[in-house]
Amino acid sequence: MSRDYDVIILGSGPAGFSCAMQSSKFDKKALVVESHEKHLGGTWINTGTVPSKALREAAKTIVEFNTQFNSEEEKKPYDLFHMEDLLQYKNKILERENRKVKDDFIKNEVDVARGFGRLVDEHTVEVETHIGTMETYTGDFILLATGSSPAHPTKFKVDHDKVLDYESILNITHIPRRLVIIGSGVHAMEYATTFAALGTRVSVLSSRKDDLSFLDHEIKEEFISALSDSVTIRNDIVIEGIEFNSLRTYTEVHFRDQKEKDRLQVIETEHVLYLGGRKPNLENIGLNNANVETDSNGFIITDKHYQTSNTRIYAAGDVIGFPRLASASFTQGRQAACNMFGIPSLDNPDQIPYGIYTIPEISNIGITEQEAEEQGIDVTVGRAYFESIAKADMTNHKDGLLKLVFSTETLKLLGVHIVGDQATNLIHLGQAVMASDDDIRYFIQHVMNYPTLSEAYRIAAFNGLNRVYKAGVKYQRILENEQDQT
Ligand SMILES: Cc1cc2nc3c(=O)[nH]c(=O)nc-3n(C[C@H](O)[C@H](O)[C@H](O)COP(=O)(O)OP(=O)(O)OC[C@H]3O[C@@H](n4cnc5c(N)ncnc54)[C@H](O)[C@@H]3O)c2cc1C
């Protein structure tokens, strides 16, 4: 029986987009179903990755300008810049990125159906359009890539005026003087440092006992010490409610610190930004009609080929849970396409880098020094502080640390941890060395452009080797070892 499409994809975020692109390169006929009335690109382009990073880049440019050239020190960024300009900057980027997705679909002859897609069976999808009509399509395979949405808080309402969420923060009309962020983890820290860069006093109220606990301890310490005085982070907090105080024209956040539960505390703020958890978009998409199973947290279960419990149906991106990143979703969608059409693809990498777009940014790959200790691996570390790097001096980004974790015996690179400007870019050099199973002598033997922040790798490698080979014999020993091996 011939079907309408080789693959029908629900969702046009990074997972759906890359599956469509890869399928089209295999000469397969693909249909993307997108429920958003206006935009393609999902959370990636419209409410998550791209807009938050566009605002962050704008805020970072302002900090850089102010630090270098603003002599009116008493003036805060919000006195000098307008949110309207930042929003315009962000919106132009979104328009361009949206256009690129649309153009890529057209160029690659990927069809798009607008409306809410639902599984009827393992080969059939019905689409409820925005004008209420129903369309039905059949496909050999189906990819579920419907992404995730913010979960709703229980103790207060997000009114998108005083209390904002992932979406409404992107349209805030002015730079607030005070902002309380309710939430923990990466997004809370990213928005906290973005607004702090604009002069806002930010309080993060986190329910977790410890935030960013997955980071190497020294990197976290360096990050906390680089945070501006405008950011306060309070952990182990339970929110009791939010009220608008019309007399004082402030919004009050009522909360308790778990360490002193009896005391109800209040913070006055201009706005609250709620960045709670996210849930997969799987409601009413007909998983039961095709026996697609989910786990206890509601995410779709897949094997390492991104195949679900139904062999004709694949899933990728946020709907399958961790790591819920655009970066990973691109790879998963592409690999799902390779797997469904039986085309060999490269194996999944063992290690992926993580990027946190705070100011300064953080990135890491591989094991931390603490994990190595716990696992009984004999490692040595090498450090380079950004203040010793000429490029960091020139760009005024002297807060930062690059830390290499490597095997003391073989010098093989096992982990790279960076806090500082361009960390999310810098990490890829370490990633490449790790993927080639190389050791830290790579950073000494190869000439790299100067001045660059990559110099941190060379300094950290020397720092680590000095520790291994102790003073006196160190460099000669390294070279001798090198000659023995060739
Ligand atoms: C504030 C924020 C910042 C982030 N920053 C980063 C970052 O810096 N780096 C990074 O790697 N990741 C980042 N992420 C995570 C990243 O955005 C997501 O992991 C990624 O977008 C998930 O991709 P996806 O394809 O699974 O889903 P999405 O991008 O969410 O796309 C899913 C699409 O499916 C559509 N859809 C839903 N239901 C249906 C249906 N039934 N029928 C048809 N269409 C449907 C939706 O409208 C949406 O367009 C961030 C997320 C947030 C919220």
The ligand as a MOL file (V3000), in Angstrom:
LIG
                    3D

  0  0  0     0  0            999 V3000
M  V30 BEGIN CTAB
M  V30 COUNTS 53 58 0 0 0
M  V30 BEGIN ATOM
M  V30 1 C 14.4990 29.6520 28.2880 0
M  V30 2 C 15.1160 28.4960 27.5760 0
M  V30 3 C 16.4270 28.5830 27.1590 0
M  V30 4 C 17.0350 27.5170 26.5070 0
M  V30 5 N 18.3320 27.6270 26.1200 0
M  V30 6 C 18.9360 26.5910 25.4940 0
M  V30 7 C 20.2910 26.7060 25.0630 0
M  V30 8 O 20.9250 27.7390 25.2550 0
M  V30 9 N 20.8620 25.6560 24.4320 0
M  V30 10 C 20.1700 24.4970 24.1870 0
M  V30 11 O 20.7560 23.5790 23.5930 0
M  V30 12 N 18.8800 24.3530 24.5870 0
M  V30 13 C 18.2530 25.3720 25.2280 0
M  V30 14 N 16.9430 25.2550 25.6250 0
M  V30 15 C 16.2380 23.9790 25.3940 0
M  V30 16 C 15.6910 23.8750 23.9500 0
M  V30 17 O 14.9450 25.0120 23.6120 0
M  V30 18 C 14.8320 22.6330 23.8360 0
M  V30 19 O 15.5290 21.5290 24.3610 0
M  V30 20 C 14.5020 22.3310 22.3720 0
M  V30 21 O 13.8200 23.4130 21.7840 0
M  V30 22 C 13.6430 21.0700 22.2770 0
M  V30 23 O 13.4370 20.8010 20.9380 0
M  V30 24 P 12.2070 19.9310 20.4380 0
M  V30 25 O 12.3550 19.7920 18.9670 0
M  V30 26 O 12.0840 18.7150 21.2580 0
M  V30 27 O 10.9010 20.8010 20.7960 0
M  V30 28 P 10.4640 22.3020 20.5880 0
M  V30 29 O 11.5600 23.1750 20.1950 0
M  V30 30 O 9.6890 22.6700 21.8000 0
M  V30 31 O 9.4390 22.2240 19.3740 0
M  V30 32 C 8.2670 21.4460 19.4620 0
M  V30 33 C 7.2470 21.9690 18.4450 0
M  V30 34 O 6.1550 21.0470 18.3870 0
M  V30 35 C 4.9380 21.7830 18.2560 0
M  V30 36 N 3.8330 20.9290 18.7060 0
M  V30 37 C 3.4880 20.6060 19.9810 0
M  V30 38 N 2.4500 19.7490 19.9570 0
M  V30 39 C 2.1460 19.5300 18.6560 0
M  V30 40 C 1.1790 18.7350 17.9900 0
M  V30 41 N 0.3400 17.9340 18.6680 0
M  V30 42 N 1.1370 18.7690 16.6440 0
M  V30 43 C 2.0150 19.5350 15.9450 0
M  V30 44 N 2.9530 20.2990 16.5130 0
M  V30 45 C 3.0210 20.2780 17.8510 0
M  V30 46 C 5.1760 23.0050 19.1200 0
M  V30 47 O 4.3030 24.0690 18.7270 0
M  V30 48 C 6.6330 23.3120 18.8210 0
M  V30 49 O 6.7400 24.2000 17.7300 0
M  V30 50 C 16.3000 26.3120 26.2650 0
M  V30 51 C 14.9660 26.2210 26.6740 0
M  V30 52 C 14.3710 27.2980 27.3200 0
M  V30 53 C 12.9350 27.1770 27.7530 0
M  V30 END ATOM
M  V30 BEGIN BOND
M  V30 1 1 1 2
M  V30 2 1 2 3
M  V30 3 2 2 52
M  V30 4 2 3 4
M  V30 5 1 4 5
M  V30 6 1 4 50
M  V30 7 2 5 6
M  V30 8 1 6 7
M  V30 9 1 6 13
M  V30 10 2 7 8
M  V30 11 1 7 9
M  V30 12 1 9 10
M  V30 13 2 10 11
M  V30 14 1 10 12
M  V30 15 2 12 13
M  V30 16 1 13 14
M  V30 17 1 14 15
M  V30 18 1 14 50
M  V30 19 1 15 16
M  V30 20 1 16 17
M  V30 21 1 16 18
M  V30 22 1 18 19
M  V30 23 1 18 20
M  V30 24 1 20 21
M  V30 25 1 20 22
M  V30 26 1 22 23
M  V30 27 1 23 24
M  V30 28 2 24 25
M  V30 29 1 24 26
M  V30 30 1 24 27
M  V30 31 1 27 28
M  V30 32 2 28 29
M  V30 33 1 28 30
M  V30 34 1 28 31
M  V30 35 1 31 32
M  V30 36 1 32 33
M  V30 37 1 33 34
M  V30 38 1 33 48
M  V30 39 1 34 35
M  V30 40 1 35 36
M  V30 41 1 35 46
M  V30 42 1 36 37
M  V30 43 1 36 45
M  V30 44 2 37 38
M  V30 45 1 38 39
M  V30 46 1 39 40
M  V30 47 2 39 45
M  V30 48 1 40 41
M  V30 49 2 40 42
M  V30 50 1 42 43
M  V30 51 2 43 44
M  V30 52 1 44 45
M  V30 53 1 46 47
M  V30 54 1 46 48
M  V30 55 1 48 49
M  V30 56 2 50 51
M  V30 57 1 51 52
M  V30 58 1 52 53
M  V30 END BOND
M  V30 END CTAB
M  END
